[in-house]
């Protein structure tokens, strides 16, 4: 009786699988790599974080740094205007309609039935809350004053009494803003430590691994141009340029009469 030996194929190379096979393996694993946050949203997010930090620091230092506090507020006004427009014409997950915290979405999230890729309904509430609070902070700061040597760029639009009142509101809401920022950071840490989900990496790279896959529409170039124009327009208005009167022209210097136009000297009377 002849004993047959089964042949086993041993690959001669350990080269990585081609991209098609890698994509197939990823799909079989149940996850796909999607483009979550576009570049404009990422630049907006980190620019806003830096400007808010600069506004807090310059306000605490005070003195001559208040001028930079005002400049930070003007820049934040531009960012908010950009985000409002990009939330209407931007990419899929940048649009407010994709993550607006509707009652049905909130109900699904509370009951554990919500499925999504971008902001969850509670995160969406945080986004809208921060944008609204920052808009109020910018508005009250632009007409505020520090009773020393700083007036907001739009200070002349209101009376001194109204400016003082809005300045007090500006100071009070800064504490609320700190609380919201603290909750935002706490939520990021909770997802990282408890749910093992990194929320910071997608905001840096734009990509995220997800079990949900659907088409992602990019923002259009004309839409980006409109959003940028809105940002620069908001900064121009917030800077108070529309309120500034043009410098008066210097008075024309009296020109000395030319020799040809000078009257002739009086004739001297001869003495006899």
C-alpha positions as CSV (number, residue, x, y, z in Angstrom):
1,X,0.0,0.0,0.0
2,X,1.5,3.2,-1.1
3,X,1.3,6.1,1.4
4,X,0.6,9.5,-0.2
5,X,1.8,12.7,1.2
6,X,-0.4,15.8,1.1
7,X,1.2,18.7,-0.5
8,X,1.0,22.1,1.4
9,X,1.6,25.3,-0.5
10,X,4.1,27.5,1.3
11,X,4.3,31.1,0.0
12,X,7.8,32.0,-1.0
13,X,7.4,35.7,-0.3
14,X,6.1,37.6,2.7
15,X,5.4,40.7,0.6
16,X,2.3,42.7,1.8
17,X,-1.0,42.1,0.1
18,X,-1.9,44.4,-2.8
19,X,-4.1,47.4,-2.0
20,X,-7.2,45.6,-3.4
21,X,-6.7,42.7,-0.9
22,X,-6.0,45.1,1.9
23,X,-9.3,46.9,1.2
24,X,-11.1,43.6,1.0
25,X,-9.7,42.5,4.3
26,X,-10.7,45.8,5.9
27,X,-14.2,45.5,4.6
28,X,-14.4,41.9,5.9
29,X,-13.3,43.1,9.3
30,X,-16.4,45.4,9.3
31,X,-14.6,48.8,9.3
32,X,-13.9,51.3,6.6
33,X,-11.7,54.4,6.5
34,X,-13.7,57.5,5.8
35,X,-12.9,61.1,5.3
36,X,-14.7,62.6,8.3
37,X,-13.4,66.2,8.8
38,X,-12.3,68.3,5.8
39,X,-9.4,70.7,5.9
40,X,-11.4,73.9,6.4
41,X,-13.1,72.4,9.4
42,X,-9.8,71.3,10.9
43,X,-8.2,74.7,10.3
44,X,-11.2,76.4,11.8
45,X,-11.2,74.2,14.9
46,X,-7.5,74.6,15.8
47,X,-7.5,78.3,14.9
48,X,-10.5,78.9,17.2
49,X,-8.9,77.0,20.0
50,X,-5.7,79.1,19.8
51,X,-7.6,82.4,19.5
52,X,-9.8,81.6,22.5
53,X,-6.7,80.8,24.5
54,X,-5.1,84.0,23.4
55,X,-8.2,86.0,24.4
56,X,-8.2,84.5,27.9
57,X,-4.5,85.1,28.4
58,X,-4.5,88.7,27.2
59,X,-7.6,89.5,29.2
60,X,-5.9,88.2,32.4
61,X,-2.7,90.1,31.7
62,X,-4.5,93.3,30.8
63,X,-2.8,96.6,30.3
64,X,-1.3,97.0,26.8
65,X,-2.3,93.4,26.0
66,X,-5.9,94.4,25.9
67,X,-5.3,95.7,22.3
68,X,-4.4,92.1,21.4
69,X,-7.5,90.9,23.3
70,X,-9.5,93.0,20.9
71,X,-7.7,91.7,17.9
72,X,-8.4,88.1,19.0
73,X,-12.1,89.0,19.3
74,X,-12.1,90.4,15.8
75,X,-10.5,87.2,14.4
76,X,-12.9,85.0,16.3
77,X,-15.8,87.0,14.7
78,X,-14.4,86.1,11.3
79,X,-14.1,82.4,12.2
80,X,-17.7,82.2,13.5
81,X,-18.9,83.8,10.2
82,X,-16.9,81.3,8.3
83,X,-18.3,78.3,10.3
84,X,-21.9,79.5,9.8
85,X,-21.5,79.6,6.1
86,X,-19.4,76.4,5.8
87,X,-22.1,74.7,7.9
88,X,-24.5,75.3,5.0
89,X,-22.3,74.7,2.0
90,X,-19.4,72.6,3.3
91,X,-18.7,68.9,3.1
92,X,-21.1,66.2,4.4
93,X,-20.1,66.1,8.1
94,X,-19.4,69.9,8.3
95,X,-23.0,70.7,7.5
96,X,-25.2,71.5,10.4
97,X,-28.0,69.4,8.9
98,X,-25.9,66.2,9.2
99,X,-25.6,66.5,13.0
100,X,-28.3,68.9,14.3
101,X,-29.6,67.6,17.6
102,X,-33.2,67.0,16.7
103,X,-35.6,65.4,19.2
104,X,-35.6,62.1,17.4
105,X,-31.8,62.0,17.3
106,X,-31.5,62.9,21.0
107,X,-34.1,60.2,21.8
108,X,-32.2,57.6,19.8
109,X,-29.0,58.6,21.5
110,X,-30.4,58.3,25.0
111,X,-32.0,54.9,24.3
112,X,-28.7,53.6,22.8
113,X,-30.1,53.4,19.2
114,X,-28.3,56.3,17.7
115,X,-25.8,55.4,14.9
116,X,-23.7,58.0,13.2
117,X,-20.2,59.0,12.2
118,X,-19.8,62.7,13.1
119,X,-20.9,64.5,16.2
120,X,-23.3,62.6,18.3
121,X,-26.4,64.5,19.5
122,X,-24.8,65.6,22.8
123,X,-21.6,66.6,21.0
124,X,-23.8,68.6,18.6
125,X,-25.4,70.4,21.5
126,X,-21.9,71.3,22.7
127,X,-20.9,72.6,19.2
128,X,-24.0,74.8,18.9
129,X,-23.7,76.0,22.5
130,X,-20.1,77.0,22.1
131,X,-20.7,78.8,18.8
132,X,-23.7,80.7,20.2
133,X,-21.8,81.7,23.4
134,X,-18.7,82.8,21.4
135,X,-20.9,84.9,19.2
136,X,-22.4,86.7,22.3
137,X,-18.9,87.1,23.8
138,X,-17.6,88.7,20.6
139,X,-20.6,91.0,20.4
140,X,-20.4,92.2,24.0
141,X,-16.6,92.5,23.8
142,X,-16.7,94.6,20.6
143,X,-18.7,97.3,22.4
144,X,-17.0,96.9,25.8
145,X,-14.4,98.9,27.7
146,X,-12.1,98.4,30.6
147,X,-12.5,101.9,32.1
148,X,-8.8,102.6,31.7
149,X,-7.5,102.9,28.1
150,X,-9.3,100.3,26.1
151,X,-12.6,100.6,24.2
152,X,-13.9,97.9,21.9
153,X,-13.8,98.6,18.1
154,X,-17.6,99.2,18.1
155,X,-17.7,101.1,21.4
156,X,-19.1,104.2,19.7
157,X,-22.3,102.4,18.7
158,X,-23.6,102.4,22.3
159,X,-23.7,104.7,25.3
160,X,-21.1,104.4,28.0
161,X,-23.8,103.0,30.4
162,X,-24.8,100.3,27.9
163,X,-21.1,99.5,27.3
164,X,-20.5,99.1,31.0
165,X,-23.5,96.8,31.3
166,X,-22.4,94.6,28.3
167,X,-18.9,94.6,29.7
168,X,-20.2,93.1,32.9
169,X,-22.1,90.4,30.9
170,X,-18.9,89.7,28.9
171,X,-17.0,89.0,32.1
172,X,-19.8,86.8,33.5
173,X,-20.1,84.7,30.3
174,X,-16.4,84.1,30.2
175,X,-16.9,81.9,33.3
176,X,-19.7,80.0,31.5
177,X,-17.4,79.6,28.5
178,X,-14.7,78.1,30.7
179,X,-17.2,75.6,32.0
180,X,-18.3,74.5,28.5
181,X,-14.6,74.2,27.3
182,X,-13.9,72.1,30.4
183,X,-16.9,69.8,29.6
184,X,-15.6,69.6,26.0
185,X,-12.2,68.5,27.1
186,X,-13.7,66.1,29.7
187,X,-15.8,64.4,27.0
188,X,-12.7,63.9,24.8
189,X,-10.8,62.3,27.8
190,X,-13.9,60.1,28.6
191,X,-14.0,58.8,25.0
192,X,-10.3,58.2,25.0
193,X,-10.0,56.4,28.4
194,X,-13.4,54.7,28.7
195,X,-14.7,54.1,25.2
196,X,-11.2,53.7,23.6
197,X,-12.1,56.2,20.9
198,X,-9.7,58.8,19.8
199,X,-11.6,62.0,18.9
200,X,-8.5,64.2,18.5
201,X,-6.8,62.1,15.7
202,X,-9.6,62.6,13.2
203,X,-9.5,66.4,13.8
204,X,-5.8,66.3,13.0
205,X,-5.8,63.9,10.0
206,X,-9.4,64.1,8.8
207,X,-9.7,60.3,8.7
208,X,-11.6,57.9,10.9
209,X,-12.2,54.1,11.0
210,X,-15.9,53.4,11.2
211,X,-18.3,50.5,10.8
212,X,-20.7,52.8,8.9
213,X,-20.0,53.7,5.3
214,X,-21.9,56.1,3.2
215,X,-21.0,58.6,0.5
216,X,-19.2,61.7,1.7
217,X,-19.7,64.9,-0.4
218,X,-16.9,67.4,-0.5
219,X,-17.4,71.1,-0.2
220,X,-17.4,73.1,-3.4
221,X,-14.8,75.7,-4.3
222,X,-17.4,78.5,-4.8
223,X,-18.8,77.6,-1.4
224,X,-15.4,78.0,0.2
225,X,-14.9,81.3,-1.5
226,X,-18.3,82.5,-0.1
227,X,-17.3,81.4,3.4
228,X,-14.0,83.1,3.2
229,X,-15.6,86.3,2.0
230,X,-18.0,86.1,4.9
231,X,-15.1,85.7,7.3
232,X,-13.2,88.7,5.9
233,X,-16.4,90.8,5.8
234,X,-17.2,90.0,9.5
235,X,-13.6,90.9,10.5
236,X,-13.8,94.2,8.6
237,X,-17.1,95.2,10.3
238,X,-15.9,94.0,13.7
239,X,-12.7,96.0,13.5
240,X,-14.7,99.2,13.4
241,X,-13.4,100.3,10.0
242,X,-16.8,101.4,8.9
243,X,-17.1,103.8,11.9
244,X,-13.8,105.5,11.3
245,X,-13.9,108.9,9.6
246,X,-11.2,109.6,7.1
247,X,-8.4,111.7,8.3
248,X,-8.9,115.3,7.3
249,X,-6.7,116.6,4.6
250,X,-3.9,118.8,5.9
251,X,-4.4,122.5,5.2
252,X,-2.7,123.6,2.1
253,X,0.5,125.6,2.9
254,X,0.4,129.2,1.8
255,X,2.7,129.4,-1.2
256,X,5.2,132.3,-1.3
257,X,4.7,134.6,-4.2
258,X,7.1,133.9,-7.1
259,X,9.6,136.7,-7.9
260,X,7.8,137.4,-11.1
261,X,4.5,138.0,-9.3
262,X,6.0,140.1,-6.5
263,X,5.1,143.8,-6.5
264,X,7.9,146.1,-7.6
265,X,9.8,147.9,-4.9
266,X,8.7,151.5,-4.3
267,X,10.8,154.0,-6.2
268,X,13.1,155.9,-4.0
269,X,12.8,159.7,-4.1
270,X,16.1,161.3,-5.1
271,X,17.4,163.9,-2.7
272,X,18.6,167.1,-4.2
